[in-house]
């Protein structure tokens, strides 16, 4: 999965704006883990990018404010033993994060009334259940 990473619709992240960094990963890997840089850190400068429409960019900056450091969002991946698979995982995470952060806000909920018949039926069933339980008391048993 190399090249432009699709966020939503026709908007994608260009490879030129992604900053990759590799380091040694902890975890399984045997002797190989001491010599390979399999952990991946993917950085994307959200504040300075021209790849996103302005509306999406503002939305993402507001929603990801707690994750940003100087306008840069960072994603790490070290689950896999292969650097290539970690690269793919980090890229997928970043695109999913940006897709969620740039999504339009949900439509406001329209208030609806509960129909009178449903409410009356609920109260009638509660009354029947109450009568059933009241009939179980032991006061008439001797």
N, CA, C and O atoms as a GROMACS GRO file, in nm:
protein
  568
    1UNK      N    1   0.085  -0.118   0.000
    1UNK     CA    2   0.000   0.000   0.000
    1UNK      C    3   0.089   0.124   0.000
    1UNK      O    4   0.104   0.189   0.104
    2UNK      N    5   0.147   0.156  -0.109
    2UNK     CA    6   0.229   0.276  -0.118
    2UNK      C    7   0.160   0.376  -0.210
    2UNK      O    8   0.064   0.344  -0.280
    3UNK      N    9   0.212   0.496  -0.208
    3UNK     CA   10   0.152   0.598  -0.293
    3UNK      C   11   0.054   0.682  -0.215
    3UNK      O   12   0.058   0.682  -0.092
    4UNK      N   13  -0.034   0.753  -0.283
    4UNK     CA   14  -0.130   0.839  -0.213
    4UNK      C   15  -0.229   0.753  -0.133
    4UNK      O   16  -0.283   0.655  -0.184
    5UNK      N   17  -0.251   0.791  -0.010
    5UNK     CA   18  -0.340   0.717   0.079
    5UNK      C   19  -0.476   0.786   0.081
    5UNK      O   20  -0.486   0.902   0.121
    6UNK      N   21  -0.578   0.715   0.038
    6UNK     CA   22  -0.713   0.769   0.022
    6UNK      C   23  -0.780   0.788   0.158
    6UNK      O   24  -0.786   0.696   0.239
    7UNK      N   25  -0.831   0.910   0.182
    7UNK     CA   26  -0.902   0.938   0.306
    7UNK      C   27  -1.051   0.914   0.285
    7UNK      O   28  -1.110   0.825   0.347
    8UNK      N   29  -1.112   0.992   0.196
    8UNK     CA   30  -1.253   0.976   0.167
    8UNK      C   31  -1.281   1.047   0.036
    8UNK      O   32  -1.229   1.156   0.010
    9UNK      N   33  -1.362   0.985  -0.046
    9UNK     CA   34  -1.394   1.045  -0.176
    9UNK      C   35  -1.270   1.049  -0.263
    9UNK      O   36  -1.206   0.946  -0.284
   10UNK      N   37  -1.235   1.164  -0.314
   10UNK     CA   38  -1.116   1.177  -0.399
   10UNK      C   39  -1.000   1.244  -0.324
   10UNK      O   40  -0.898   1.275  -0.385
   11UNK      N   41  -1.016   1.268  -0.194
   11UNK     CA   42  -0.912   1.334  -0.116
   11UNK      C   43  -0.814   1.228  -0.064
   11UNK      O   44  -0.854   1.129  -0.002
   12UNK      N   45  -0.687   1.251  -0.088
   12UNK     CA   46  -0.585   1.156  -0.044
   12UNK      C   47  -0.465   1.230   0.013
   12UNK      O   48  -0.446   1.349  -0.011
   13UNK      N   49  -0.383   1.156   0.088
   13UNK     CA   50  -0.261   1.212   0.145
   13UNK      C   51  -0.146   1.186   0.049
   13UNK      O   52  -0.121   1.070   0.015
   14UNK      N   53  -0.076   1.287   0.005
   14UNK     CA   54   0.039   1.264  -0.083
   14UNK      C   55   0.157   1.210  -0.004
   14UNK      O   56   0.179   1.247   0.111
   15UNK      N   57   0.232   1.121  -0.068
   15UNK     CA   58   0.348   1.059  -0.004
   15UNK      C   59   0.451   1.164   0.038
   15UNK      O   60   0.521   1.144   0.138
   16UNK      N   61   0.461   1.273  -0.034
   16UNK     CA   62   0.561   1.375  -0.006
   16UNK      C   63   0.538   1.444   0.130
   16UNK      O   64   0.634   1.495   0.188
   17UNK      N   65   0.414   1.446   0.180
   17UNK     CA   66   0.385   1.514   0.306
   17UNK      C   67   0.395   1.422   0.427
   17UNK      O   68   0.377   1.467   0.540
   18UNK      N   69   0.424   1.294   0.405
   18UNK     CA   70   0.436   1.200   0.515
   18UNK      C   71   0.582   1.188   0.557
   18UNK      O   72   0.670   1.179   0.472
   19UNK      N   73   0.606   1.190   0.686
   19UNK     CA   74   0.743   1.176   0.739
   19UNK      C   75   0.752   1.044   0.813
   19UNK      O   76   0.680   1.021   0.910
   20UNK      N   77   0.841   0.956   0.766
   20UNK     CA   78   0.858   0.823   0.825
   20UNK      C   79   0.982   0.821   0.913
   20UNK      O   80   1.083   0.884   0.881
   21UNK      N   81   0.974   0.749   1.024
   21UNK     CA   82   1.091   0.727   1.109
   21UNK      C   83   1.087   0.583   1.158
   21UNK      O   84   0.981   0.532   1.194
   22UNK      N   85   1.202   0.519   1.161
   22UNK     CA   86   1.209   0.378   1.198
   22UNK      C   87   1.302   0.361   1.317
   22UNK      O   88   1.404   0.429   1.327
   23UNK      N   89   1.266   0.270   1.405
   23UNK     CA   90   1.350   0.242   1.521
   23UNK      C   91   1.332   0.096   1.560
   23UNK      O   92   1.245   0.027   1.508
   24UNK      N   93   1.415   0.051   1.653
   24UNK     CA   94   1.407  -0.088   1.697
   24UNK      C   95   1.282  -0.108   1.780
   24UNK      O   96   1.247  -0.026   1.865
   25UNK      N   97   1.217  -0.217   1.755
   25UNK     CA   98   1.092  -0.246   1.820
   25UNK      C   99   1.113  -0.346   1.932
   25UNK      O  100   1.199  -0.434   1.923
   26UNK      N  101   1.034  -0.334   2.039
   26UNK     CA  102   1.039  -0.435   2.144
   26UNK      C  103   0.947  -0.549   2.103
   26UNK      O  104   0.870  -0.537   2.008
   27UNK      N  105   0.956  -0.660   2.175
   27UNK     CA  106   0.866  -0.770   2.147
   27UNK      C  107   0.935  -0.884   2.075
   27UNK      O  108   1.058  -0.889   2.070
   28UNK      N  109   0.856  -0.977   2.018
   28UNK     CA  110   0.912  -1.097   1.959
   28UNK      C  111   0.995  -1.068   1.835
   28UNK      O  112   0.978  -0.965   1.770
   29UNK      N  113   1.085  -1.160   1.804
   29UNK     CA  114   1.164  -1.144   1.683
   29UNK      C  115   1.296  -1.218   1.690
   29UNK      O  116   1.366  -1.226   1.590
   30UNK      N  117   1.332  -1.272   1.806
   30UNK     CA  118   1.456  -1.349   1.818
   30UNK      C  119   1.578  -1.263   1.797
   30UNK      O  120   1.579  -1.145   1.834
   31UNK      N  121   1.681  -1.321   1.739
   31UNK     CA  122   1.806  -1.248   1.718
   31UNK      C  123   1.790  -1.136   1.616
   31UNK      O  124   1.863  -1.037   1.619
   32UNK      N  125   1.694  -1.152   1.527
   32UNK     CA  126   1.670  -1.054   1.421
   32UNK      C  127   1.628  -0.918   1.479
   32UNK      O  128   1.658  -0.814   1.420
   33UNK      N  129   1.558  -0.919   1.594
   33UNK     CA  130   1.503  -0.795   1.650
   33UNK      C  131   1.614  -0.697   1.691
   33UNK      O  132   1.590  -0.576   1.695
   34UNK      N  133   1.731  -0.747   1.722
   34UNK     CA  134   1.839  -0.660   1.765
   34UNK      C  135   1.906  -0.585   1.650
   34UNK      O  136   1.981  -0.491   1.674
   35UNK      N  137   1.879  -0.626   1.529
   35UNK     CA  138   1.949  -0.566   1.415
   35UNK      C  139   1.857  -0.490   1.321
   35UNK      O  140   1.906  -0.417   1.234
   36UNK      N  141   1.727  -0.504   1.335
   36UNK     CA  142   1.637  -0.440   1.238
   36UNK      C  143   1.555  -0.329   1.303
   36UNK      O  144   1.520  -0.336   1.420
   37UNK      N  145   1.527  -0.229   1.226
   37UNK     CA  146   1.443  -0.117   1.271
   37UNK      C  147   1.301  -0.141   1.220
   37UNK      O  148   1.264  -0.091   1.114
   38UNK      N  149   1.223  -0.216   1.296
   38UNK     CA  150   1.090  -0.254   1.247
   38UNK      C  151   0.979  -0.166   1.301
   38UNK      O  152   0.870  -0.164   1.243
   39UNK      N  153   1.001  -0.092   1.409
   39UNK     CA  154   0.898  -0.002   1.458
   39UNK      C  155   0.889   0.119   1.366
   39UNK      O  156   0.990   0.174   1.323
   40UNK      N  157   0.766   0.160   1.336
   40UNK     CA  158   0.742   0.269   1.242
   40UNK      C  159   0.671   0.384   1.312
   40UNK      O  160   0.575   0.362   1.387
   41UNK      N  161   0.717   0.504   1.289
   41UNK     CA  162   0.650   0.624   1.337
   41UNK      C  163   0.618   0.710   1.215
   41UNK      O  164   0.708   0.753   1.142
   42UNK      N  165   0.492   0.732   1.194
   42UNK     CA  166   0.446   0.811   1.079
   42UNK      C  167   0.394   0.945   1.130
   42UNK      O  168   0.308   0.951   1.217
   43UNK      N  169   0.449   1.054   1.074
   43UNK     CA  170   0.410   1.189   1.114
   43UNK      C  171   0.349   1.261   0.994
   43UNK      O  172   0.395   1.247   0.880
   44UNK      N  173   0.244   1.338   1.022
   44UNK     CA  174   0.177   1.415   0.917
   44UNK      C  175   0.148   1.554   0.972
   44UNK      O  176   0.082   1.569   1.075
   45UNK      N  177   0.198   1.656   0.903
   45UNK     CA  178   0.180   1.795   0.946
   45UNK      C  179   0.042   1.844   0.902
   45UNK      O  180   0.024   1.891   0.789
   46UNK      N  181  -0.052   1.831   0.992
   46UNK     CA  182  -0.191   1.866   0.962
   46UNK      C  183  -0.210   2.016   0.948
   46UNK      O  184  -0.293   2.061   0.868
   47UNK      N  185  -0.135   2.094   1.023
   47UNK     CA  186  -0.151   2.240   1.020
   47UNK      C  187  -0.104   2.301   0.889
   47UNK      O  188  -0.160   2.402   0.846
   48UNK      N  189  -0.002   2.243   0.825
   48UNK     CA  190   0.055   2.303   0.705
   48UNK      C  191   0.016   2.233   0.576
   48UNK      O  192   0.059   2.277   0.468
   49UNK      N  193  -0.062   2.129   0.582
   49UNK     CA  194  -0.094   2.053   0.462
   49UNK      C  195  -0.183   2.130   0.366
   49UNK      O  196  -0.267   2.211   0.407
   50UNK      N  197  -0.165   2.105   0.239
   50UNK     CA  198  -0.251   2.162   0.135
   50UNK      C  199  -0.337   2.054   0.071
   50UNK      O  200  -0.416   2.082  -0.019
   51UNK      N  201  -0.322   1.929   0.119
   51UNK     CA  202  -0.394   1.817   0.058
   51UNK      C  203  -0.540   1.810   0.100
   51UNK      O  204  -0.623   1.754   0.028
   52UNK      N  205  -0.573   1.868   0.215
   52UNK     CA  206  -0.710   1.862   0.265
   52UNK      C  207  -0.783   1.992   0.237
   52UNK      O  208  -0.723   2.100   0.243
   53UNK      N  209  -0.912   1.984   0.206
   53UNK     CA  210  -0.992   2.108   0.194
   53UNK      C  211  -0.991   2.183   0.327
   53UNK      O  212  -0.978   2.122   0.433
   54UNK      N  213  -1.006   2.314   0.321
   54UNK     CA  214  -0.997   2.398   0.441
   54UNK      C  215  -1.098   2.358   0.549
   54UNK      O  216  -1.066   2.359   0.668
   55UNK      N  217  -1.220   2.324   0.508
   55UNK     CA  218  -1.323   2.286   0.604
   55UNK      C  219  -1.280   2.159   0.679
   55UNK      O  220  -1.292   2.152   0.801
   56UNK      N  221  -1.230   2.061   0.605
   56UNK     CA  222  -1.185   1.934   0.665
   56UNK      C  223  -1.067   1.960   0.758
   56UNK      O  224  -1.058   1.903   0.867
   57UNK      N  225  -0.978   2.047   0.714
   57UNK     CA  226  -0.858   2.076   0.791
   57UNK      C  227  -0.894   2.138   0.927
   57UNK      O  228  -0.840   2.097   1.030
   58UNK      N  229  -0.984   2.236   0.926
   58UNK     CA  230  -1.027   2.300   1.050
   58UNK      C  231  -1.096   2.200   1.143
   58UNK      O  232  -1.073   2.198   1.264
   59UNK      N  233  -1.182   2.115   1.084
   59UNK     CA  234  -1.252   2.014   1.161
   59UNK      C  235  -1.153   1.918   1.228
   59UNK      O  236  -1.166   1.886   1.346
   60UNK      N  237  -1.055   1.874   1.150
   60UNK     CA  238  -0.954   1.780   1.201
   60UNK      C  239  -0.868   1.846   1.309
   60UNK      O  240  -0.835   1.783   1.410
   61UNK      N  241  -0.830   1.972   1.288
   61UNK     CA  242  -0.749   2.041   1.388
   61UNK      C  243  -0.824   2.054   1.521
   61UNK      O  244  -0.764   2.043   1.627
   62UNK      N  245  -0.955   2.078   1.515
   62UNK     CA  246  -1.035   2.090   1.637
   62UNK      C  247  -1.049   1.954   1.706
   62UNK      O  248  -1.031   1.943   1.828
   63UNK      N  249  -1.081   1.851   1.628
   63UNK     CA  250  -1.109   1.720   1.687
   63UNK      C  251  -0.983   1.647   1.735
   63UNK      O  252  -0.989   1.568   1.829
   64UNK      N  253  -0.870   1.674   1.671
   64UNK     CA  254  -0.746   1.605   1.708
   64UNK      C  255  -0.654   1.693   1.792
   64UNK      O  256  -0.535   1.663   1.806
   65UNK      N  257  -0.706   1.802   1.848
   65UNK     CA  258  -0.623   1.898   1.921
   65UNK      C  259  -0.542   1.832   2.032
   65UNK      O  260  -0.428   1.871   2.057
   66UNK      N  261  -0.598   1.732   2.100
   66UNK     CA  262  -0.527   1.668   2.210
   66UNK      C  263  -0.413   1.578   2.161
   66UNK      O  264  -0.320   1.550   2.237
   67UNK      N  265  -0.418   1.535   2.035
   67UNK     CA  266  -0.314   1.446   1.981
   67UNK      C  267  -0.205   1.522   1.907
   67UNK      O  268  -0.100   1.464   1.876
   68UNK      N  269  -0.226   1.648   1.878
   68UNK     CA  270  -0.133   1.723   1.796
   68UNK      C  271  -0.019   1.782   1.879
   68UNK      O  272  -0.038   1.827   1.992
   69UNK      N  273   0.100   1.780   1.819
   69UNK     CA  274   0.216   1.847   1.877
   69UNK      C  275   0.266   1.943   1.770
   69UNK      O  276   0.321   1.899   1.668
   70UNK      N  277   0.248   2.071   1.790
   70UNK     CA  278   0.283   2.175   1.691
   70UNK      C  279   0.215   2.150   1.556
   70UNK      O  280   0.276   2.171   1.451
   71UNK      N  281   0.090   2.104   1.558
   71UNK     CA  282   0.014   2.081   1.436
   71UNK      C  283   0.047   1.952   1.365
   71UNK      O  284   0.000   1.929   1.254
   72UNK      N  285   0.127   1.865   1.427
   72UNK     CA  286   0.169   1.739   1.364
   72UNK      C  287   0.103   1.623   1.438
   72UNK      O  288   0.111   1.613   1.560
   73UNK      N  289   0.038   1.534   1.362
   73UNK     CA  290  -0.021   1.414   1.420
   73UNK      C  291   0.075   1.298   1.396
   73UNK      O  292   0.132   1.284   1.288
   74UNK      N  293   0.093   1.214   1.499
   74UNK     CA  294   0.188   1.104   1.494
   74UNK      C  295   0.117   0.972   1.520
   74UNK      O  296   0.034   0.962   1.610
   75UNK      N  297   0.152   0.870   1.438
   75UNK     CA  298   0.097   0.737   1.454
   75UNK      C  299   0.214   0.639   1.460
   75UNK      O  300   0.305   0.647   1.378
   76UNK      N  301   0.210   0.546   1.557
   76UNK     CA  302   0.317   0.445   1.570
   76UNK      C  303   0.261   0.307   1.544
   76UNK      O  304   0.143   0.281   1.569
   77UNK      N  305   0.345   0.218   1.494
   77UNK     CA  306   0.308   0.079   1.475
   77UNK      C  307   0.429  -0.010   1.499
   77UNK      O  308   0.536   0.013   1.442
   78UNK      N  309   0.411  -0.111   1.584
   78UNK     CA  310   0.519  -0.206   1.608
   78UNK      C  311   0.465  -0.346   1.633
   78UNK      O  312   0.534  -0.428   1.694
   79UNK      N  313   0.344  -0.375   1.588
   79UNK     CA  314   0.283  -0.506   1.611
   79UNK      C  315   0.351  -0.618   1.533
   79UNK      O  316   0.363  -0.730   1.581
   80UNK      N  317   0.395  -0.586   1.412
   80UNK     CA  318   0.448  -0.689   1.323
   80UNK      C  319   0.600  -0.693   1.330
   80UNK      O  320   0.665  -0.597   1.373
   81UNK      N  321   0.656  -0.807   1.288
   81UNK     CA  322   0.801  -0.822   1.288
   81UNK      C  323   0.863  -0.759   1.164
   81UNK      O  324   0.983  -0.736   1.157
   82UNK      N  325   0.778  -0.731   1.067
   82UNK     CA  326   0.826  -0.676   0.940
   82UNK      C  327   0.804  -0.525   0.937
   82UNK      O  328   0.697  -0.476   0.973
   83UNK      N  329   0.905  -0.452   0.894
   83UNK     CA  330   0.892  -0.307   0.882
   83UNK      C  331   0.786  -0.271   0.779
   83UNK      O  332   0.710  -0.176   0.797
   84UNK      N  333   0.782  -0.348   0.671
   84UNK     CA  334   0.685  -0.321   0.563
   84UNK      C  335   0.542  -0.330   0.615
   84UNK      O  336   0.460  -0.243   0.585
   85UNK      N  337   0.510  -0.435   0.693
   85UNK     CA  338   0.374  -0.451   0.746
   85UNK      C  339   0.343  -0.342   0.848
   85UNK      O  340   0.230  -0.294   0.856
   86UNK      N  341   0.443  -0.302   0.925
   86UNK     CA  342   0.422  -0.192   1.019
   86UNK      C  343   0.397  -0.061   0.946
   86UNK      O  344   0.319   0.022   0.991
   87UNK      N  345   0.464  -0.042   0.833
   87UNK     CA  346   0.438   0.078   0.750
   87UNK      C  347   0.294   0.080   0.703
   87UNK      O  348   0.226   0.182   0.711
   88UNK      N  349   0.249  -0.034   0.653
   88UNK     CA  350   0.110  -0.042   0.606
   88UNK      C  351   0.011  -0.016   0.719
   88UNK      O  352  -0.086   0.058   0.701
   89UNK      N  353   0.036  -0.075   0.835
   89UNK     CA  354  -0.053  -0.057   0.950
   89UNK      C  355  -0.058   0.089   0.993
   89UNK      O  356  -0.166   0.141   1.020
   90UNK      N  357   0.057   0.154   0.999
   90UNK     CA  358   0.061   0.295   1.040
   90UNK      C  359  -0.014   0.382   0.939
   90UNK      O  360  -0.087   0.473   0.979
   91UNK      N  361   0.004   0.356   0.811
   91UNK     CA  362  -0.065   0.435   0.708
   91UNK      C  363  -0.216   0.416   0.716
   91UNK      O  364  -0.292   0.512   0.702
   92UNK      N  365  -0.259   0.292   0.738
   92UNK     CA  366  -0.403   0.265   0.749
   92UNK      C  367  -0.460   0.336   0.872
   92UNK      O  368  -0.569   0.393   0.866
   93UNK      N  369  -0.386   0.333   0.983
   93UNK     CA  370  -0.432   0.401   1.104
   93UNK      C  371  -0.444   0.552   1.083
   93UNK      O  372  -0.541   0.614   1.126
   94UNK      N  373  -0.345   0.608   1.017
   94UNK     CA  374  -0.348   0.753   0.994
   94UNK      C  375  -0.466   0.791   0.905
   94UNK      O  376  -0.537   0.887   0.935
   95UNK      N  377  -0.488   0.718   0.797
   95UNK     CA  378  -0.600   0.751   0.708
   95UNK      C  379  -0.734   0.733   0.780
   95UNK      O  380  -0.825   0.812   0.760
   96UNK      N  381  -0.746   0.628   0.863
   96UNK     CA  382  -0.870   0.608   0.937
   96UNK      C  383  -0.892   0.720   1.039
   96UNK      O  384  -1.004   0.768   1.056
   97UNK      N  385  -0.784   0.761   1.104
   97UNK     CA  386  -0.792   0.870   1.202
   97UNK      C  387  -0.836   1.000   1.135
   97UNK      O  388  -0.922   1.071   1.187
   98UNK      N  389  -0.777   1.030   1.020
   98UNK     CA  390  -0.813   1.153   0.948
   98UNK      C  391  -0.953   1.144   0.889
   98UNK      O  392  -1.024   1.244   0.886
   99UNK      N  393  -0.993   1.026   0.843
   99UNK     CA  394  -1.128   1.010   0.789
   99UNK      C  395  -1.232   1.036   0.897
   99UNK      O  396  -1.335   1.100   0.872
  100UNK      N  397  -1.206   0.985   1.017
  100UNK     CA  398  -1.299   1.006   1.127
  100UNK      C  399  -1.299   1.152   1.174
  100UNK      O  400  -1.404   1.207   1.207
  101UNK      N  401  -1.181   1.212   1.176
  101UNK     CA  402  -1.170   1.351   1.224
  101UNK      C  403  -1.228   1.451   1.125
  101UNK      O  404  -1.272   1.558   1.166
  102UNK      N  405  -1.230   1.418   0.998
  102UNK     CA  406  -1.281   1.512   0.898
  102UNK      C  407  -1.426   1.486   0.860
  102UNK      O  408  -1.483   1.557   0.777
  103UNK      N  409  -1.487   1.384   0.919
  103UNK     CA  410  -1.626   1.351   0.886
  103UNK      C  411  -1.718   1.465   0.927
  103UNK      O  412  -1.693   1.531   1.028
  104UNK      N  413  -1.823   1.488   0.851
  104UNK     CA  414  -1.916   1.596   0.888
  104UNK      C  415  -1.987   1.561   1.019
  104UNK      O  416  -2.003   1.443   1.050
  105UNK      N  417  -2.029   1.661   1.095
  105UNK     CA  418  -2.098   1.632   1.220
  105UNK      C  419  -2.230   1.561   1.192
  105UNK      O  420  -2.290   1.583   1.087
  106UNK      N  421  -2.275   1.477   1.285
  106UNK     CA  422  -2.401   1.405   1.262
  106UNK      C  423  -2.519   1.502   1.260
  106UNK      O  424  -2.515   1.609   1.321
  107UNK      N  425  -2.623   1.463   1.188
  107UNK     CA  426  -2.743   1.546   1.182
  107UNK      C  427  -2.807   1.552   1.321
  107UNK      O  428  -2.808   1.453   1.394
  108UNK      N  429  -2.859   1.669   1.358
  108UNK     CA  430  -2.921   1.678   1.491
  108UNK      C  431  -3.045   1.589   1.499
  108UNK      O  432  -3.118   1.572   1.402
  109UNK      N  433  -3.066   1.532   1.617
  109UNK     CA  434  -3.178   1.442   1.638
  109UNK      C  435  -3.308   1.522   1.640
  109UNK      O  436  -3.318   1.627   1.703
  110UNK      N  437  -3.406   1.469   1.570
  110UNK     CA  438  -3.538   1.532   1.571
  110UNK      C  439  -3.620   1.474   1.685
  110UNK      O  440  -3.633   1.352   1.696
  111UNK      N  441  -3.673   1.558   1.768
  111UNK     CA  442  -3.753   1.512   1.881
  111UNK      C  443  -3.883   1.453   1.829
  111UNK      O  444  -3.949   1.513   1.745
  112UNK      N  445  -3.920   1.337   1.880
  112UNK     CA  446  -4.045   1.274   1.840
  112UNK      C  447  -4.126   1.243   1.965
  112UNK      O  448  -4.070   1.227   2.073
  113UNK      N  449  -4.258   1.236   1.950
  113UNK     CA  450  -4.345   1.203   2.062
  113UNK      C  451  -4.377   1.055   2.058
  113UNK      O  452  -4.392   0.996   1.951
  114UNK      N  453  -4.388   0.996   2.177
  114UNK     CA  454  -4.431   0.857   2.185
  114UNK      C  455  -4.582   0.855   2.165
  114UNK      O  456  -4.653   0.933   2.229
  115UNK      N  457  -4.634   0.769   2.077
  115UNK     CA  458  -4.779   0.764   2.056
  115UNK      C  459  -4.854   0.728   2.185
  115UNK      O  460  -4.806   0.650   2.267
  116UNK      N  461  -4.972   0.785   2.200
  116UNK     CA  462  -5.049   0.764   2.321
  116UNK      C  463  -5.080   0.616   2.342
  116UNK      O  464  -5.076   0.569   2.456
  117UNK      N  465  -5.111   0.543   2.238
  117UNK     CA  466  -5.147   0.401   2.249
  117UNK      C  467  -5.034   0.318   2.308
  117UNK      O  468  -5.058   0.227   2.388
  118UNK      N  469  -4.912   0.347   2.269
  118UNK     CA  470  -4.797   0.272   2.320
  118UNK      C  471  -4.780   0.298   2.468
  118UNK      O  472  -4.755   0.205   2.546
  119UNK      N  473  -4.793   0.423   2.509
  119UNK     CA  474  -4.779   0.458   2.650
  119UNK      C  475  -4.890   0.395   2.733
  119UNK      O  476  -4.864   0.343   2.842
  120UNK      N  477  -5.013   0.397   2.683
  120UNK     CA  478  -5.125   0.336   2.755
  120UNK      C  479  -5.106   0.186   2.768
  120UNK      O  480  -5.134   0.129   2.874
  121UNK      N  481  -5.060   0.120   2.662
  121UNK     CA  482  -5.037  -0.024   2.667
  121UNK      C  483  -4.929  -0.058   2.770
  121UNK      O  484  -4.942  -0.156   2.844
  122UNK      N  485  -4.823   0.022   2.774
  122UNK     CA  486  -4.716   0.000   2.871
  122UNK      C  487  -4.769   0.011   3.013
  122UNK      O  488  -4.738  -0.073   3.098
  123UNK      N  489  -4.849   0.114   3.041
  123UNK     CA  490  -4.905   0.132   3.174
  123UNK      C  491  -5.003   0.020   3.210
  123UNK      O  492  -5.008  -0.024   3.325
  124UNK      N  493  -5.080  -0.026   3.112
  124UNK     CA  494  -5.175  -0.135   3.136
  124UNK      C  495  -5.100  -0.264   3.170
  124UNK      O  496  -5.141  -0.338   3.260
  125UNK      N  497  -4.990  -0.292   3.098
  125UNK     CA  498  -4.910  -0.412   3.125
  125UNK      C  499  -4.842  -0.403   3.261
  125UNK      O  500  -4.829  -0.504   3.330
  126UNK      N  501  -4.798  -0.283   3.300
  126UNK     CA  502  -4.739  -0.264   3.433
  126UNK      C  503  -4.842  -0.291   3.542
  126UNK      O  504  -4.812  -0.352   3.645
  127UNK      N  505  -4.964  -0.246   3.519
  127UNK     CA  506  -5.071  -0.266   3.616
  127UNK      C  507  -5.102  -0.415   3.630
  127UNK      O  508  -5.122  -0.464   3.742
  128UNK      N  509  -5.108  -0.488   3.518
  128UNK     CA  510  -5.134  -0.632   3.522
  128UNK      C  511  -5.022  -0.705   3.597
  128UNK      O  512  -5.048  -0.795   3.676
  129UNK      N  513  -4.900  -0.666   3.571
  129UNK     CA  514  -4.786  -0.729   3.637
  129UNK      C  515  -4.789  -0.700   3.788
  129UNK      O  516  -4.759  -0.787   3.869
  130UNK      N  517  -4.827  -0.578   3.823
  130UNK     CA  518  -4.838  -0.541   3.964
  130UNK      C  519  -4.946  -0.624   4.033
  130UNK      O  520  -4.925  -0.672   4.144
  131UNK      N  521  -5.061  -0.642   3.966
  131UNK     CA  522  -5.170  -0.723   4.023
  131UNK      C  523  -5.124  -0.868   4.041
  131UNK      O  524  -5.157  -0.930   4.142
  132UNK      N  525  -5.051  -0.922   3.945
  132UNK     CA  526  -5.001  -1.059   3.954
  132UNK      C  527  -4.910  -1.074   4.075
  132UNK      O  528  -4.921  -1.171   4.149
  133UNK      N  529  -4.820  -0.981   4.095
  133UNK     CA  530  -4.726  -0.989   4.207
  133UNK      C  531  -4.798  -0.967   4.341
  133UNK      O  532  -4.764  -1.028   4.442
  134UNK      N  533  -4.897  -0.879   4.340
  134UNK     CA  534  -4.972  -0.855   4.463
  134UNK      C  535  -5.048  -0.980   4.503
  134UNK      O  536  -5.066  -1.006   4.622
  135UNK      N  537  -5.093  -1.056   4.406
  135UNK     CA  538  -5.165  -1.180   4.433
  135UNK      C  539  -5.077  -1.289   4.491
  135UNK      O  540  -5.130  -1.388   4.541
  136UNK      N  541  -4.949  -1.275   4.486
  136UNK     CA  542  -4.857  -1.376   4.538
  136UNK      C  543  -4.826  -1.358   4.686
  136UNK      O  544  -4.755  -1.440   4.744
  137UNK      N  545  -4.876  -1.254   4.748
  137UNK     CA  546  -4.843  -1.231   4.888
  137UNK      C  547  -4.906  -1.341   4.973
  137UNK      O  548  -5.008  -1.398   4.935
  138UNK      N  549  -4.846  -1.369   5.089
  138UNK     CA  550  -4.889  -1.482   5.171
  138UNK      C  551  -4.990  -1.450   5.278
  138UNK      O  552  -5.005  -1.526   5.374
  139UNK      N  553  -5.058  -1.340   5.266
  139UNK     CA  554  -5.147  -1.300   5.375
  139UNK      C  555  -5.275  -1.386   5.382
  139UNK      O  556  -5.336  -1.397   5.489
  140UNK      N  557  -5.316  -1.448   5.269
  140UNK     CA  558  -5.439  -1.531   5.269
  140UNK      C  559  -5.410  -1.678   5.296
  140UNK      O  560  -5.502  -1.759   5.293
  141UNK      N  561  -5.284  -1.714   5.322
  141UNK     CA  562  -5.246  -1.855   5.326
  141UNK      C  563  -5.262  -1.918   5.462
  141UNK      O  564  -5.230  -2.035   5.476
  142UNK      N  565  -5.306  -1.854   5.557
  142UNK     CA  566  -5.336  -1.920   5.679
  142UNK      C  567  -5.258  -1.887   5.793
  142UNK      O  568  -5.280  -1.942   5.901
   0.00000   0.00000   0.00000
